[in-house]
């Protein structure tokens, strides 16, 4: 884990990825400090405790020192995770054995190293940490996450920090076979974008939201939480949920009850977050009425209020037509929500671009933007992300650009002085197939767009792609193949079945 140069409470989710909370023996000393800080020579583990660093073995990324807590340490007689040698939460009994051998430099399977890799993920490059066995194993011996990760209609939010992470929530698995509400998901995965990237299934405390897809989610950095709204499965939802992250503990689900009524049951809408005012802004989508019950209303949820309050915005200007399955991002430089394309009540595919200007303390206003040709053209179920530092946004994929087919093109929206300008991106490298119902986020650390999951033709995928766009080099596609799938100790590699 990379220590933060600028403390951010949100990154503390990386301390809780394996669901570990307080020490099982109630050990009060050795806890990580605020934002995961530890004394010199130590690192903060996923259990929320400081652990000694060791010199990395060949092929490893660094890890725990088996001898780090011996002579002179107040933890003498305890294992490397600070627990008594005789006790481990993953021990099945006196005859329990770890069935895989550790490679040199791995968190080993003997004595004090039992929990080493679970805490630090420090395994050789061709090995992964099995939380079931609490040791490093060959990757081919781990089950593939595809069956659990393949999905569309999910959400992705980025958690800020020096070592970025994405949270993936819900969606529809879209696998072959009979469909229905049971094909929707309510699980949460974290994708650490380190090298290599790693998937981790989270097991939050509290009752989770019902299964759903085509919902929305935003990250509230000040509250160190993800906020989800609406969606659809067997019914259309109008509920609000919070996944809160706390230092040294597991994330917790809780339903958020607003002080007043909001948009009502809504799905296939868009939501963005304005960090300056701590408001989530929701636009468009479909209701639960028969036919094309589409909307063009904009609502703001004040997350700084306790309880949060909904406000129906009354912007000046002519609003866009009602729509759903569109894309939207928040542009902090212009204090505005950008809305792209989608479908209208007649079933037509749109190719327009709108800005909902929401100045802090001022009156909101709708403005239709008219970038000159060329433009991306009509599409829906696409993605749009923003690079606030580079004054640009990136659009990818969707349906409708080629006679209703799946789109594989990517477009750059540059914020020029005379107005926004579209230009088609010509990346180097092998590009992904056309897709829709995917989710994407901008990674400012890597100057890239990350695309997670999708529907491709008639099935879902768990693919993760990166479109790197450094300012001084060509754009390039590359597929990210996360090195591991891990889960909480004692869980059979975690996650819903």
Secondary structure, 3 states (H helix, E strand, C coil): CCCCCCCCHHHHHHHCCCCCCCCCCCCCCCECCHHHCCCCCEEECCCCEEEEEECCCCCCCCEECCCCCCCCCCCCCECCCCCECCCCCCCCCCCCCCCCCCCCCCCCCCHHHCCHHHHHCCCCCCEEEECCCCEEEEHHHCCCCHHHHCCECCEEEEECCCCCEEEEEEEECCCCCCCCHHHEEEEEEEEECCCCCEEEEECCECCCCCCEECCEEEEECCCCEEEEEEEECCCEEEEEEEEECCCCCCCEEEEECCCCCCCCCCECCEEEEECCCCEEEEECCECCCCCCCEECCEEEEECCCCCCEEEECCCECCCCCCEECCEEEEECCCCEEEEEEEECCCCCEEEEEEEEECCCCCCCEEEEECCCCCCCCCCECCEEEEECCCCEEEEECCECCCCCCECCCEEEEEEECCEEEEEECCCECCCCCCCECCEEEEECCCCEEEEEEEEECCEEEEEEEEEECCCCCCCEEEEECCCEEECCCCCCCCCCC
